[in-house]
Amino acid sequence: MKATCWMGRNTVQVQEVPDPKILNARDAIVKITSTSICGSDLHLVDGYVPSMIKGDILGHEFMGEVVEVGKGVNNLSIGDRVVVPFPIACGACNACQNQAYSLCENSNPNAWMAEELWGHSTAGIFGYSHLTGGYAGGQAEYARVPFADVGPLKVPDGVTDEQALFLSDVLPTGYMGAEMCNIRPGDVVAVWGAGPVGQFAIVSAFLLGAERVIVIDRFPYRLQMARDKAGAETINYEETDVLDALKEMTGGRGPDACIDAAGLEAHGHGVAFAYDRAKQAAKLETDRPTALRQAIMACRNGGIVSIIGVYGGFVDKFPIGSVMNRSLTIKAGQTHVHRYMRPLLERIQNGEIDPTFIITHTLPLDQAPHGYEIFKHKQDNCEKVVLKA
Amino acid sequence: MATEQSQRGLENGKGQRLARALGWFSHGLGLAQLIAPSDVARLIGVKDDDDNRALLRVVGVREIVAGFGILVRPRPAGWLWARVAGDAMDLTLLGAALTSDNAKRNRVAAATAAVAGITALDVLCATRLRSSRGATVGSAPQDDTRDVEKAITVNRPPEEVYGLWRDFENLPRFMLHLESVQVMGDGRSHWKAKAPAGRTVEWDAEIVDDRPNELITWRSLEGADVRNTGSVRFNPAPGGRGTEVRVKLQYDPPAGKLGASVAKLFGEEPNLQLREDLFRFKQVLETGEVVRSEGSLDGARLRQRPAQPPEDGTER
């Protein structure tokens, strides 16, 4: 089959690889119809996530048709149309039983590696380095889906691929980011990053009752999408001082909750940004917390900072004094996708959410490298690339 | 014996902490030499000219590389020896500076003394880590017994967890270095373990203590290739979280060639190996089997391959 492979830093190629096969009794094989490139894939391609091996198949947002099931899978049949959550979860461990699916205790065969870096391991993730399990990803013609009796959600007829695909990651991720904000009537929520996750965080914050949502980014086309399609107010941080603007817009209080939907490669300017770039380049810190620092400083006293942008390792100059003295709450996590897929599918079906507005490019799988290129460099007003296998 | 072992653990812990400190020191020094070679040159009393600045930058890159290696490796003895080699280079350069005409002798002498001190620390730390590593490959001087201990929580009741372990023939399902365990009755069993180069190591064992749902203790019998004892304890985890499983293994590899291969068998890091065995034990109980990924086909850490489906016939 054809698959999108990581061939080294900044090198993505579509290659011919063996077809997947059942390795565990609870596996299913899915023939992929639609898959997409995630902002967090860029962290892999840019070389910020350790433990990649040349030839690794990328991709953790995918859906398709079940073509084979292992003998332990009773809930799926050949021919079912399914969307697959990006974390792999067994459904039986303590974490899964508490619905903390991205913390599944059994699905990362390389837990030892994650323990070295993070103290404890998280769940395995499709196509996301060997640190999270070394699973072949979904930017391919076929994928093996472990614990297929737990993860995949059947997609009803009448729901298109484009409507269902983002249930695999970015829609639940934006939603969980907003949910962690404990939004109450009158709340103002600020979102750093107007990429796909940021857009869905805005939409979700409104659904959960936010009065106003303010998004911070530097690309006019992304800010415009957030204004026109998601209903947010916008700040372009290259033109405006973000902290001043947020204070001014909230009567001096600061946003009640701040969502970091940017993560470890956030951009910024000035001395602090140059400092982080240099330290990251010299491998003295792994992550660049430009957006996170700002989210903390901006948040109102006693407010919530919700981190859904991906971080890999260590950051520097973390404003812990601001967090402690001002009673801030930090919440974070890889998304417990399984928890959100069904309720969000219902919201899609009844028209509350139309996730298709983020799609700017649809390409054949063959053109995945081009997709990575335009997505990474924000060319051609690229917001989200869907690949058709 | 217990004291000696905890002493060794302590030494190892100290070695790791010292290694970390030296790793960060490498980073800091390296960065200073990269960014401000002139200041460093003045500080150590050598002439602030193009040659010396370039040299200091090279030394700076070396420090950063060594520092990164020390910090990211679980057992960084190799990188620490790289630091020792670097120290030797620095001492040579400083020695040359001491005898050159345009150096400030007092400062160069001070820098030389400082580097000599750091060299001593590096050697001490690398030696400590090497000896603790040596302890797993059969070269500790007085006491050859190895002792490993790990715990894991399994979301199943103690009866079930005990039950899977109590049938020793199940152990090879999750202890990947075991080829087979054959239960012979009378509390006796025959164990066969894989050794490098297709060899096997075998021994008979007997159950010493068996308290259903609580504890199993066993030990090898006379004539074992590897004398060993083990115990596994099962305690209910609080709040209905299943069962806490605590395993202790002690083994005594024979000297010589066989000893070395036995040591390899138990892995360079027996702690990690036992941790992984328990991880797979949990997988078997909670999910029904050992979980496999394309990059880690047998669920083992040692054989990472690209995350691509295996070719036909290559899977385990």
Interface residues (C-beta under 8 A of the other chain):
Chain A: A3 C5 V17 P18 D19 P20 K21 L23 N24 A25 R26 I53 K54 G55 D56 I57 G72 C90 A92 C93 N94 Q97 E105 N106 S107 P109 N110 A111 W112 M113 E116 G124 G127 H130 G133 G134 Y135 A136 G137 R144 P146 F147 A282 K283 L284
Chain B: H27 L31 L34 I64 F68 P74 T153 N155 R241 G242 L272 R275 E276 F279 K282 Q283 E286 T287 G288 E289 V291 R292 S293 E294 G295 S296 L297 G299 A300 R301 Q304 R305 P306 A307 Q308 P309 P310 E311 D312 E315
